[in-house]
Amino acid sequence: MRTKLCAEMIDFYSSFARFRAVMKTVSFIAAATLVVARPVSDLFARDSFRVTSPDGKVITTISTKAPSGLFYSIEYQRKPVILESPIGVRLSTGVYGGSNVTRVKISHPPKKSSYQFPWLGSKSEIKGELVTASFTVSQSDGLTWELEIKCLNNAVAWRAILPGIGNRTVLGELSAWVFPKGSKAWCNPNTVQYEGIHELWSMEAPARHRFPGGIGMPTTIELPWGGYAAITEADIMHYSGMTLEASAPYTLASSFRDDPRGWTMEGEIVTPWRIVMVAPDLNALVNCDAVAVLSPPPDKTLFPNGPYTDFIKPGRCLWQWWAYNEPGTEWSRQKWFVDQAAALNCQYYLVDEGWENPRFGWFDESGTPWKALKELCDYAASKGVGIWVWRGWTTNQSKFWPGLETQEKREEFFRRCSEIGVKGLKIDFMDSESHERLAFYKDCLRLGAKYKLMINFHGANKPAGEARTWPNELTREGVRGLEYNKWSTLPPHHYATLPFTRYLSGPGDFTPTTLQPNFLKGTTVALQLATAVVYTSPFLCWADKPEVYLNSPIVDVIRSIPTTWDETIVLPGSRIGECAAFARRKNQTWWIGIINAAPSRDFPINFAFLPKGRYVADFYGDAHESQPTRFDIRKDILLTESTKTNVWLNAGGGCVIVIEPAK
């Protein structure tokens, strides 16, 4: 009896030990990737799941709540970022999500992977880790679909995959973002071509009346606990661009204002990635690479070396339209502009609107400007300068815009430009991110790759990762740039807002840096120079007259400022709408750019970001407040990584510091 009892007890404890070992293993796996709210026996069919970032700081919870539907929430180090918010898509054949959801199960358990690829922009390489998980969603109406989640250390993204055949119409989405009480949102009220001035919305009350045209992404959120979030999207070219609605307190809801009646898609429908960037500070926010990471990689047959494919060459550019308007397009002045571009060490000269207008002298005896354009390309090549040319996407006979609306027009224009030696195209006035217009963008990029042409989209929506998939897109507008200072005024806070809002989604062609007194409009020349450091654009198009630059004390800076960077750091003291202080490295040289929209002050700089060593720095700062057109220049200042100093900033002022290793 005692022997039998002992044997049974040994068997019990042995089984218990094995059970504990199994549970420890399961708990370890759960802690790393997945946390469930129910017993292990029901692991793959749940009403609540948690997907955790590789570093364990970001947690996304997916949950079902009958009869409401499918929800997600996000937290960062146990602090709320997104409260329970709905996920869903409305098609002509049914609603995917909402009250019909009955069950969610894991189809692909969370799996960690790494990414690494070259980049042209705020850094030379993007690398990191992410966790991917997929869930099968079942509904009472018989619909079944997939929800895919990707969790990075500084972002969460999801997309819906809706199986099917034939044509279906996408009518909209149920998607929304609910933020914790006390959050504040920086909102762009222009969703036509994204050329708005961001406004700070306190979010405690709906604001449809304040943003009647919707809100453009990215939208940056100041969270009540001191962190930041930003909403945007990636991989949208097959879909339609989303805008946001201030529909309820602390809530942003999805809408598609450029396709209010929906759009038709064939077969399986995959939504773009809905991205929430998550950051404890502005440096982490600016260095969030989720938009690029979640976009498809480039086609190796078109771009064998990705962004370093031979015909893709970032560079500085001179431009005639901002400073000269239509007279700058006269044929008689074009070679002079090329000479000035060469004198400023610009790699490119952009011929803007008007070269196809017969009254500007480009036309030959055959009645076309193509012979003159080839002559200009040949002349520019002899000076080491490449030519970019402008064309509007739509026909306008009164302005002599031939347009690019049809496949035939696009094919002919791209082919002819390539044959005569044009290096890049500026395509303008799309003013939409509808399903149809996004197909136009994609076809231009495809033809650009075919004919080895770089692209700059103006009159355009925000970027959404196209520069990774199509690295021949060097930049795009989608921003209220310096051109507005020609006919209105850019307030100083706009300059200090853009780096933490619009530029989170990709490069922007702001066309920076005027030095003319009548165009400063509340800023200083030091701030104007700093925008060329702080704003990212691999195609950096200077706005002002070349003689203004050539006769200025900063001409050597204009000649040498990089257009792409190896590393970017947001310095302490930065605050959205008040101050943007960036340190950026190219090779062994560091550039600091500071934009100040706050009152005049001494701004502290700690050079601890520098590698250990001795350096020589040149300072290009503000002079006295009554002299916004003057630089205070100090050169050959010795410093090390332990140096701390103050720089004087005017209201609407700035500073640029160029730092090189001491010889």
C-alpha positions as CSV (number, residue, x, y, z in Angstrom):
1,M,0.0,0.0,0.0
2,R,2.7,2.4,1.1
3,T,4.8,1.4,-2.0
4,K,1.9,2.0,-4.3
5,L,1.1,5.4,-2.7
6,C,4.7,6.5,-3.0
7,A,4.8,5.5,-6.6
8,E,1.6,7.5,-7.3
9,M,3.1,10.5,-5.5
10,I,6.3,10.3,-7.4
11,D,4.3,10.1,-10.7
12,F,2.2,13.1,-9.6
13,Y,5.2,15.3,-8.8
14,S,7.0,14.1,-11.9
15,S,3.9,15.1,-14.0
16,F,3.7,18.4,-12.1
17,A,7.3,19.2,-12.7
18,R,6.8,18.5,-16.4
19,F,3.7,20.7,-16.4
20,R,5.7,23.5,-14.7
21,A,8.5,23.2,-17.2
22,V,6.0,23.4,-20.1
23,M,4.3,26.4,-18.5
24,K,7.6,28.2,-18.0
25,T,8.4,27.7,-21.7
26,V,5.0,28.9,-22.7
27,S,5.3,31.9,-20.4
28,F,8.7,32.7,-21.8
29,I,7.4,32.7,-25.4
30,A,4.4,34.7,-24.4
31,A,6.5,37.3,-22.7
32,A,8.6,37.7,-25.8
33,T,5.9,37.8,-28.4
34,L,2.3,37.0,-27.4
35,V,0.2,37.5,-24.2
36,V,-3.2,35.9,-24.0
37,A,-5.9,36.5,-21.6
38,R,-7.3,32.9,-21.5
39,P,-6.0,29.4,-20.7
40,V,-3.3,27.9,-22.8
41,S,-5.7,25.1,-24.0
42,D,-7.5,27.7,-26.0
43,L,-4.4,29.5,-27.3
44,F,-5.4,30.0,-31.0
45,A,-9.0,31.2,-30.6
46,R,-9.3,34.3,-28.3
47,D,-11.1,37.5,-27.7
48,S,-7.9,39.3,-26.7
49,F,-4.3,39.1,-27.9
50,R,-1.2,41.1,-27.3
51,V,1.7,41.6,-29.7
52,T,4.8,43.1,-28.2
53,S,7.7,45.0,-29.9
54,P,11.2,43.4,-29.9
55,D,12.4,45.6,-27.0
56,G,9.2,44.9,-25.0
57,K,8.2,48.6,-24.7
58,V,5.4,48.8,-27.2
59,I,2.3,46.5,-26.7
60,T,-0.6,46.2,-29.1
61,T,-3.8,44.6,-27.9
62,I,-6.3,43.1,-30.4
63,S,-9.7,42.4,-28.9
64,T,-13.3,41.5,-29.9
65,K,-16.2,42.9,-27.9
66,A,-19.7,41.7,-28.9
67,P,-21.7,43.3,-30.3
68,S,-19.3,46.1,-31.1
69,G,-16.6,44.5,-33.2
70,L,-12.9,44.4,-33.6
71,F,-10.6,46.8,-31.7
72,Y,-7.0,47.5,-31.0
73,S,-5.1,49.6,-28.4
74,I,-1.5,50.6,-27.9
75,E,0.6,51.3,-24.9
76,Y,4.2,52.3,-24.4
77,Q,6.0,51.2,-21.2
78,R,2.6,50.8,-19.6
79,K,1.5,54.3,-20.6
80,P,-1.6,54.7,-22.9
81,V,-1.0,55.7,-26.5
82,I,-4.2,54.5,-28.3
83,L,-7.3,53.5,-26.3
84,E,-9.7,50.9,-27.7
85,S,-10.3,51.9,-31.3
86,P,-12.2,50.1,-34.1
87,I,-10.7,48.3,-37.1
88,G,-12.8,47.5,-40.2
89,V,-13.3,48.1,-44.0
90,R,-16.6,48.7,-45.8
91,L,-17.0,47.1,-49.2
92,S,-19.9,46.9,-51.6
93,T,-20.2,43.2,-50.7
94,G,-20.2,43.6,-46.9
95,V,-18.6,45.1,-43.9
96,Y,-15.4,43.5,-42.7
97,G,-15.3,44.3,-39.0
98,G,-18.0,45.8,-36.9
99,S,-20.8,44.0,-35.1
100,N,-20.6,40.9,-37.3
101,V,-17.2,39.8,-35.8
102,T,-17.7,36.6,-33.8
103,R,-14.2,35.1,-33.5
104,V,-10.5,35.9,-33.9
105,K,-7.7,33.3,-34.0
106,I,-4.0,33.3,-34.6
107,S,-3.1,32.3,-38.2
108,H,0.6,33.2,-37.9
109,P,2.0,33.5,-34.4
110,P,4.2,36.5,-33.6
111,K,7.6,36.2,-35.2
112,K,10.6,38.5,-34.8
113,S,12.6,39.5,-37.9
114,S,15.2,42.1,-38.8
115,Y,15.4,44.6,-41.6
116,Q,18.3,46.6,-43.1
117,F,18.5,48.6,-46.3
118,P,20.2,51.7,-47.7
119,W,18.4,55.0,-47.6
120,L,18.5,58.6,-49.1
121,G,17.3,61.1,-46.5
122,S,17.9,61.7,-42.8
123,K,20.2,58.6,-42.5
124,S,22.2,56.5,-44.9
125,E,20.8,53.2,-43.6
126,I,17.6,51.9,-42.0
127,K,17.9,48.9,-39.8
128,G,16.1,47.3,-36.8
129,E,13.8,44.6,-35.7
130,L,10.0,44.0,-35.8
131,V,7.5,41.4,-34.7
132,T,4.8,40.3,-37.2
133,A,1.6,38.4,-36.4
134,S,-1.5,37.6,-38.4
135,F,-5.1,36.8,-37.2
136,T,-8.1,35.3,-38.9
137,V,-11.3,37.1,-38.3
138,S,-14.6,35.2,-38.7
139,Q,-18.0,36.9,-38.9
140,S,-21.6,35.9,-38.4
141,D,-22.4,36.8,-42.0
142,G,-19.9,34.2,-43.3
143,L,-17.1,36.6,-44.2
144,T,-13.6,35.7,-43.2
145,W,-10.5,37.9,-43.5
146,E,-7.0,38.4,-42.2
147,L,-5.6,41.1,-40.0
148,E,-1.8,41.6,-40.1
149,I,0.1,43.4,-37.3
150,K,3.7,44.6,-37.3
151,C,5.1,46.0,-34.1
152,L,8.4,47.9,-34.2
153,N,10.3,49.4,-31.3
154,N,8.8,52.8,-32.2
155,A,5.6,52.1,-34.2
156,V,2.7,49.8,-34.6
157,A,1.0,49.1,-38.0
158,W,-1.8,47.0,-39.2
159,R,-3.6,46.2,-42.5
160,A,-6.6,44.2,-43.6
161,I,-6.4,41.4,-46.2
162,L,-9.8,40.8,-47.7
163,P,-10.1,37.7,-50.0
164,G,-12.4,37.7,-53.0
165,I,-12.7,37.5,-56.7
166,G,-14.1,39.9,-59.3
167,N,-14.7,43.6,-58.9
168,R,-15.7,45.2,-55.5
169,T,-16.1,48.7,-54.5
170,V,-14.3,50.0,-51.4
171,L,-16.7,52.4,-49.7
172,G,-14.6,53.4,-46.7
173,E,-13.2,52.1,-43.4
174,L,-14.3,51.9,-39.8
175,S,-10.8,52.7,-38.7
176,A,-10.3,55.3,-35.9
177,W,-7.7,56.4,-33.4
178,V,-8.9,57.2,-29.8
179,F,-6.3,59.0,-27.7
180,P,-6.1,59.4,-23.9
181,K,-7.6,62.4,-22.2
182,G,-5.3,65.4,-22.3
183,S,-3.8,64.6,-25.7
184,K,-3.2,67.4,-28.2
185,A,-3.0,67.0,-32.0
186,W,-1.0,69.0,-34.6
187,C,-3.4,69.0,-37.6
188,N,-2.9,70.0,-41.3
189,P,-6.2,71.4,-42.5
190,N,-5.3,71.1,-46.2
191,T,-6.0,67.7,-47.7
192,V,-6.0,68.8,-51.3
193,Q,-2.2,69.2,-51.9
194,Y,-1.2,69.2,-48.2
195,E,0.0,72.8,-48.3
196,G,-1.5,73.8,-44.9
197,I,-0.2,75.3,-41.7
198,H,-0.5,72.8,-38.9
199,E,-2.9,73.9,-36.1
200,L,-2.8,72.6,-32.5
201,W,-6.1,71.0,-31.5
202,S,-6.6,70.3,-27.8
203,M,-8.9,67.3,-28.7
204,E,-11.3,67.7,-25.8
205,A,-14.2,68.5,-28.2
206,P,-15.1,67.5,-31.8
207,A,-13.6,69.9,-34.3
208,R,-15.4,69.2,-37.7
209,H,-16.3,72.8,-38.0
210,R,-12.6,73.8,-37.5
211,F,-11.4,71.3,-40.1
212,P,-14.2,71.2,-42.7
213,G,-11.8,69.7,-45.3
214,G,-10.6,67.0,-43.0
215,I,-7.1,66.6,-41.6
216,G,-4.0,65.5,-43.6
217,M,-1.5,63.0,-42.4
218,P,0.9,62.7,-40.8
219,T,-0.9,64.0,-37.7
220,T,1.4,64.3,-34.6
221,I,0.0,63.9,-31.1
222,E,1.4,65.3,-27.9
223,L,0.4,62.6,-25.3
224,P,-0.5,63.7,-21.7
225,W,2.4,61.7,-20.2
226,G,5.0,63.5,-22.2
227,G,5.5,61.2,-25.2
228,Y,4.5,61.5,-28.8
229,A,2.5,59.6,-31.4
230,A,1.9,60.2,-35.1
231,I,-0.6,58.7,-37.5
232,T,0.1,58.1,-41.1
233,E,0.0,55.4,-43.7
234,A,2.3,53.4,-46.1
235,D,2.0,51.5,-49.3
236,I,-1.0,53.4,-50.6
237,M,-0.4,53.4,-54.4
238,H,-3.0,50.7,-55.2
239,Y,-5.6,52.1,-52.9
240,S,-6.8,55.6,-52.1
241,G,-5.3,58.2,-49.8
242,M,-6.8,58.4,-46.3
243,T,-7.6,61.7,-44.5
244,L,-8.8,62.1,-40.9
245,E,-11.9,63.6,-39.3
246,A,-12.0,65.2,-35.9
247,S,-15.2,63.4,-35.2
248,A,-15.4,63.1,-31.4
249,P,-13.4,64.1,-28.4
250,Y,-9.9,62.7,-28.5
251,T,-10.8,60.8,-31.6
252,L,-9.6,60.8,-35.2
253,A,-11.7,58.8,-37.7
254,S,-10.9,57.7,-41.3
255,S,-12.3,59.2,-44.4
256,F,-11.5,59.2,-48.2
257,R,-12.4,62.7,-49.4
258,D,-10.8,62.2,-52.8
259,D,-13.0,59.2,-53.4
260,P,-16.3,60.0,-51.5
261,R,-18.2,57.4,-53.5
262,G,-15.6,54.7,-53.2
263,W,-13.4,53.1,-55.8
264,T,-13.3,49.7,-57.5
265,M,-10.6,47.0,-57.0
266,E,-10.3,43.5,-58.4
267,G,-9.6,40.3,-56.5
268,E,-8.1,40.3,-53.1
269,I,-8.1,43.7,-51.5
270,V,-5.2,44.7,-49.2
271,T,-5.4,48.0,-47.4
272,P,-2.4,50.2,-46.9
273,W,-0.6,50.0,-43.6
274,R,-2.2,52.1,-40.9
275,I,0.7,53.4,-38.8
276,V,1.0,54.8,-35.3
277,M,4.5,56.0,-34.5
278,V,5.2,55.9,-30.8
279,A,8.1,57.8,-29.1
280,P,9.1,59.0,-25.7
281,D,10.8,62.1,-27.2
282,L,11.2,64.1,-30.4
283,N,14.5,62.4,-31.3
284,A,12.8,59.0,-31.3
285,L,9.8,60.4,-33.2
286,V,12.0,61.9,-36.0
287,N,14.0,58.7,-36.3
288,C,11.0,56.5,-36.6
289,D,11.4,54.7,-40.0
290,A,8.1,52.9,-40.1
291,V,6.9,54.4,-43.3
292,A,9.9,53.2,-45.3
293,V,10.1,49.9,-43.5
294,L,6.5,49.0,-44.3
295,S,6.8,49.9,-47.9
296,P,7.7,47.3,-50.6
297,P,11.4,47.1,-51.5
298,P,12.4,48.3,-55.0
299,D,12.3,46.0,-57.9
300,K,15.8,44.7,-58.5
301,T,15.3,44.6,-62.3
302,L,14.5,48.3,-62.3
303,F,16.8,49.4,-59.5
304,P,19.6,46.9,-59.2
305,N,21.4,48.9,-56.5
306,G,18.2,50.4,-54.9
307,P,18.6,54.1,-54.2
308,Y,22.2,53.9,-55.4
309,T,21.2,52.8,-58.9
310,D,23.4,54.7,-61.4
311,F,20.9,57.3,-62.7
312,I,19.7,58.2,-59.2
313,K,21.9,61.1,-58.0
314,P,20.8,63.4,-55.2
315,G,22.0,67.0,-55.4
316,R,21.5,70.7,-55.1
317,C,19.6,72.6,-57.7
318,L,19.1,76.2,-58.9
319,W,15.6,77.2,-59.8
320,Q,14.4,80.3,-61.7
321,W,10.7,80.5,-60.9
322,W,10.6,81.6,-57.3
323,A,13.0,84.6,-57.7
324,Y,12.1,85.6,-61.3
325,N,8.6,84.4,-62.1
326,E,7.8,84.2,-65.8
327,P,10.7,86.3,-67.1
328,G,13.1,83.7,-65.7
329,T,11.8,81.2,-68.3
330,E,12.9,83.3,-71.3
331,W,15.2,81.2,-73.5
332,S,17.8,84.0,-73.7
333,R,18.5,83.6,-69.9
334,Q,18.8,79.8,-69.6
335,K,22.5,79.3,-70.3
336,W,23.2,82.1,-67.8
337,F,21.2,80.2,-65.2
338,V,23.3,77.1,-65.9
339,D,26.5,79.1,-65.4
340,Q,25.2,80.4,-62.1
341,A,24.3,76.8,-61.0
342,A,27.8,75.7,-61.8
343,A,29.2,78.7,-59.9
344,L,27.2,77.7,-56.8
345,N,28.3,74.1,-57.2
346,C,24.8,72.9,-57.9
347,Q,24.5,69.6,-59.6
348,Y,21.2,70.6,-61.3
349,Y,19.2,73.4,-62.8
350,L,15.4,73.2,-63.0
351,V,13.5,74.7,-65.9
352,D,10.1,75.4,-64.5
353,E,6.7,76.2,-66.1
354,G,6.8,78.2,-69.4
355,W,9.4,76.5,-71.5
356,E,6.6,75.0,-73.6
357,N,4.9,78.4,-74.1
358,P,5.8,79.9,-77.5
359,R,6.1,83.4,-76.2
360,F,9.2,82.7,-74.1
361,G,11.4,82.1,-77.1
362,W,12.1,78.3,-76.9
363,F,10.4,77.4,-80.2
364,D,12.3,76.7,-83.4
365,E,11.2,76.8,-87.0
366,S,9.3,73.5,-86.5
367,G,7.2,75.1,-83.8
368,T,8.5,73.0,-80.8
369,P,10.9,73.7,-77.9
370,W,12.6,70.3,-78.0
371,K,15.6,71.4,-80.0
372,A,16.3,74.3,-77.6
373,L,15.9,72.0,-74.6
374,K,18.5,69.6,-76.1
375,E,20.9,72.5,-76.7
376,L,20.5,73.5,-73.0
377,C,21.0,69.9,-71.8
378,D,24.2,69.7,-73.9
379,Y,25.5,73.0,-72.7
380,A,24.7,72.2,-69.1
381,A,26.5,68.8,-69.4
382,S,29.6,70.7,-70.5
383,K,29.4,72.6,-67.2
384,G,28.8,69.6,-65.0
385,V,25.1,70.5,-64.5
386,G,22.1,68.3,-65.2
387,I,18.7,69.6,-66.4
388,W,15.3,69.0,-64.8
389,V,12.1,70.2,-66.5
390,W,8.5,70.9,-65.4
391,R,5.2,69.8,-66.7
392,G,1.7,69.9,-65.3
393,W,-0.3,66.7,-65.2
394,T,-3.4,68.1,-66.8
395,T,-3.8,69.9,-70.1
396,N,-4.4,73.7,-70.0
397,Q,-4.4,75.2,-73.4
398,S,-4.5,78.8,-72.2
399,K,-1.2,78.2,-70.3
400,F,0.2,75.9,-73.0
401,W,0.4,72.9,-70.7
402,P,0.3,69.8,-72.9
403,G,-0.5,67.6,-69.9
404,L,0.2,64.0,-69.0
405,E,-3.3,62.6,-68.5
406,T,-3.0,59.7,-71.0
407,Q,-0.6,56.8,-71.2
408,E,0.4,58.0,-74.7
409,K,1.3,61.5,-73.5
410,R,3.4,60.2,-70.7
411,E,5.3,57.7,-72.8
412,E,6.2,60.3,-75.4
413,F,7.2,63.0,-72.9
414,F,9.4,60.7,-70.8
415,R,11.0,59.1,-73.8
416,R,11.8,62.5,-75.5
417,C,13.2,63.9,-72.2
418,S,15.4,60.9,-71.8
419,E,16.7,61.0,-75.4
420,I,17.9,64.5,-75.2
421,G,19.6,64.2,-71.8
422,V,17.1,65.5,-69.2
423,K,17.9,64.1,-65.7
424,G,14.7,64.6,-63.9
425,L,11.0,65.7,-64.1
426,K,9.0,68.0,-61.9
427,I,5.3,67.0,-62.3
428,D,2.8,69.4,-60.9
429,F,-0.9,70.1,-59.9
430,M,-2.2,66.6,-59.2
431,D,-4.1,68.0,-56.2
432,S,-5.5,64.6,-55.2
433,E,-4.7,61.2,-53.8
434,S,-7.7,59.5,-55.3
435,H,-7.4,55.9,-56.5
436,E,-7.2,57.1,-60.0
437,R,-4.6,59.8,-59.3
438,L,-2.4,57.4,-57.3
439,A,-2.3,55.2,-60.4
440,F,-1.0,58.2,-62.3
441,Y,1.8,58.7,-59.7
442,K,2.8,55.1,-60.0
443,D,2.8,55.1,-63.8
444,C,5.1,58.2,-63.8
445,L,7.5,56.4,-61.4
446,R,7.4,53.3,-63.6
447,L,8.2,55.3,-66.7
448,G,10.8,57.2,-64.8
449,A,12.5,54.0,-64.0
450,K,12.2,52.8,-67.6
451,Y,13.7,55.9,-69.0
452,K,16.2,56.6,-66.2
453,L,14.6,59.8,-65.0
454,M,14.3,61.1,-61.4
455,I,10.9,62.5,-60.2
456,N,9.8,65.4,-58.1
457,F,6.0,65.6,-57.5
458,H,4.5,69.0,-56.8
459,G,0.9,69.8,-56.1
460,A,1.0,66.5,-54.4
461,N,-0.3,64.6,-51.4
462,K,2.0,63.5,-48.5
463,P,4.6,60.8,-49.2
464,A,3.7,57.3,-48.0
465,G,6.9,55.3,-48.6
466,E,7.1,55.6,-52.4
467,A,10.7,56.6,-52.1
468,R,11.6,53.1,-51.0
469,T,9.7,51.3,-53.6
470,W,10.5,53.8,-56.3
471,P,13.8,55.4,-55.3
472,N,13.8,57.5,-58.4
473,E,11.3,59.7,-56.5
474,L,13.8,62.0,-54.9
475,T,11.4,64.3,-53.2
476,R,7.9,65.8,-53.5
477,E,6.1,68.9,-52.3
478,G,3.1,68.1,-50.1
479,V,4.1,71.0,-47.9
480,R,3.5,74.7,-47.6
481,G,6.9,75.8,-48.7
482,L,8.8,79.1,-49.2
483,E,6.8,79.9,-52.3
484,Y,4.0,81.2,-50.0
485,N,6.3,84.0,-48.9
486,K,5.9,85.4,-52.4
487,W,2.3,86.2,-51.9
488,S,1.6,85.8,-48.1
489,T,3.6,85.1,-45.0
490,L,4.8,81.8,-43.4
491,P,4.6,82.4,-39.6
492,P,7.7,81.4,-37.7
493,H,5.9,78.6,-35.8
494,H,5.3,76.9,-39.2
495,Y,9.0,76.6,-39.8
496,A,9.4,74.9,-36.3
497,T,6.4,72.6,-36.8
498,L,7.2,70.9,-40.1
499,P,10.2,68.8,-38.9
500,F,7.9,67.0,-36.4
501,T,4.8,66.7,-38.6
502,R,5.0,66.6,-42.4
503,Y,8.7,65.5,-42.6
504,L,7.9,62.3,-40.5
505,S,6.5,60.7,-43.7
506,G,9.3,61.5,-46.1
507,P,11.3,64.1,-48.0
508,G,9.7,67.5,-48.8
509,D,10.6,70.0,-51.5
510,F,10.3,73.2,-49.4
511,T,12.6,75.2,-51.8
512,P,14.4,76.8,-48.9
513,T,16.5,79.9,-48.0
514,T,15.8,83.4,-49.2
515,L,18.2,86.2,-48.1
516,Q,16.2,89.0,-49.6
517,P,14.9,91.4,-46.9
518,N,11.4,91.8,-48.4
519,F,10.8,88.0,-48.3
520,L,12.1,87.3,-44.8
521,K,8.7,88.3,-43.3
522,G,9.3,87.8,-39.6
523,T,12.4,85.5,-39.9
524,T,16.1,86.1,-40.1
525,V,18.6,85.0,-42.7
526,A,20.0,82.5,-40.1
527,L,16.7,80.8,-39.8
528,Q,16.4,80.7,-43.6
529,L,19.7,79.0,-43.9
530,A,18.9,76.6,-41.1
531,T,15.8,75.3,-43.0
532,A,18.2,73.8,-45.6
533,V,19.8,71.7,-42.8
534,V,16.7,70.8,-40.9
535,Y,14.3,69.9,-43.8
536,T,15.1,66.7,-45.6
537,S,15.2,66.7,-49.5
538,P,17.7,64.7,-51.5
539,F,16.8,67.1,-54.4
540,L,17.5,70.4,-52.7
541,C,16.1,73.3,-54.8
542,W,17.4,76.7,-53.7
543,A,14.8,79.4,-54.0
544,D,16.6,82.7,-54.3
545,K,18.5,84.6,-57.0
546,P,21.9,83.2,-57.6
547,E,23.6,86.6,-57.4
548,V,22.1,86.9,-53.9
549,Y,23.8,83.7,-52.8
550,L,27.1,84.4,-54.6
551,N,27.4,87.9,-53.0
552,S,26.5,86.6,-49.5
553,P,29.0,85.6,-46.7
554,I,27.5,82.1,-46.6
555,V,28.2,81.2,-50.3
556,D,30.5,78.5,-49.2
557,V,27.8,76.9,-47.1
558,I,25.4,77.1,-50.1
559,R,28.0,75.4,-52.2
560,S,28.7,72.5,-49.8
561,I,25.6,71.7,-47.8
562,P,24.7,68.0,-48.1
563,T,21.3,66.8,-49.5
564,T,21.4,63.4,-47.8
565,W,22.7,62.5,-44.3
566,D,24.3,59.6,-42.6
567,E,22.8,60.3,-39.1
568,T,20.2,62.7,-37.6
569,I,19.8,63.7,-33.9
570,V,17.1,66.0,-32.5
571,L,18.8,68.1,-29.8
572,P,17.4,68.9,-26.4
573,G,15.4,72.1,-26.2
574,S,13.4,71.2,-29.3
575,R,9.6,71.6,-29.1
576,I,6.9,71.4,-31.8
577,G,6.0,74.8,-33.1
578,E,8.7,76.6,-30.9
579,C,12.1,75.2,-31.8
580,A,13.7,72.6,-34.0
581,A,17.3,71.9,-33.3
582,F,18.9,69.2,-35.4
583,A,22.4,67.7,-35.5
584,R,23.1,65.9,-38.8
585,R,26.2,64.1,-39.9
586,K,27.6,63.6,-43.4
587,N,30.8,61.5,-43.4
588,Q,32.9,63.1,-40.6
589,T,31.3,66.5,-40.8
590,W,28.4,67.5,-38.5
591,W,25.9,70.2,-39.3
592,I,23.6,71.8,-36.7
593,G,20.5,73.6,-37.8
594,I,18.3,75.5,-35.4
595,I,14.9,77.1,-36.2
596,N,13.5,79.3,-33.4
597,A,9.9,80.4,-33.3
598,A,10.0,81.2,-29.5
599,P,11.0,84.6,-28.1
600,S,14.6,85.8,-28.4
601,R,16.9,83.9,-26.1
602,D,20.2,82.2,-25.4
603,F,19.9,78.5,-26.6
604,P,22.1,76.0,-24.8
605,I,24.0,73.4,-26.9
606,N,25.7,70.4,-25.5
607,F,28.1,68.8,-28.0
608,A,28.0,65.4,-26.2
609,F,26.6,63.8,-29.4
610,L,30.0,64.2,-31.0
611,P,32.4,61.2,-31.0
612,K,35.4,61.8,-28.7
613,G,37.9,64.1,-30.2
614,R,38.9,67.7,-31.1
615,Y,36.8,69.7,-33.6
616,V,36.7,73.0,-35.4
617,A,33.4,74.7,-35.8
618,D,32.0,77.7,-37.9
619,F,28.9,79.4,-36.5
620,Y,26.4,81.3,-38.7
621,G,24.0,82.8,-36.3
622,D,21.7,85.8,-35.7
623,A,23.0,89.3,-35.3
624,H,21.1,91.9,-33.3
625,E,17.3,91.7,-33.4
626,S,17.1,94.9,-35.4
627,Q,19.3,93.3,-38.2
628,P,17.5,90.2,-39.5
629,T,19.4,90.4,-42.8
630,R,22.8,90.1,-41.1
631,F,24.7,87.0,-40.0
632,D,26.8,86.8,-36.9
633,I,29.7,84.7,-38.2
634,R,32.4,83.1,-36.0
635,K,34.9,80.7,-37.5
636,D,37.5,78.2,-36.3
637,I,36.0,77.7,-32.9
638,L,37.7,74.8,-31.1
639,L,35.5,72.4,-29.2
640,T,35.2,68.8,-28.0
641,E,32.5,66.4,-27.1
642,S,32.5,67.9,-23.6
643,T,31.9,71.5,-24.8
644,K,28.8,73.3,-23.7
645,T,27.9,76.7,-25.1
646,N,25.0,79.1,-25.8
647,V,24.0,80.6,-29.1
648,W,21.8,83.7,-29.4
649,L,18.5,83.2,-31.3
650,N,16.3,86.0,-32.4
651,A,12.5,85.5,-32.4
652,G,12.0,84.0,-35.8
653,G,15.8,83.4,-35.9
654,G,18.1,80.5,-36.2
655,C,21.7,79.2,-36.4
656,V,23.8,76.9,-38.5
657,I,27.0,75.3,-37.2
658,V,29.4,73.3,-39.3
659,I,31.7,71.1,-37.3
660,E,34.7,69.2,-38.7
661,P,37.4,67.1,-37.0
662,A,40.4,69.3,-36.1
663,K,43.4,68.6,-38.4
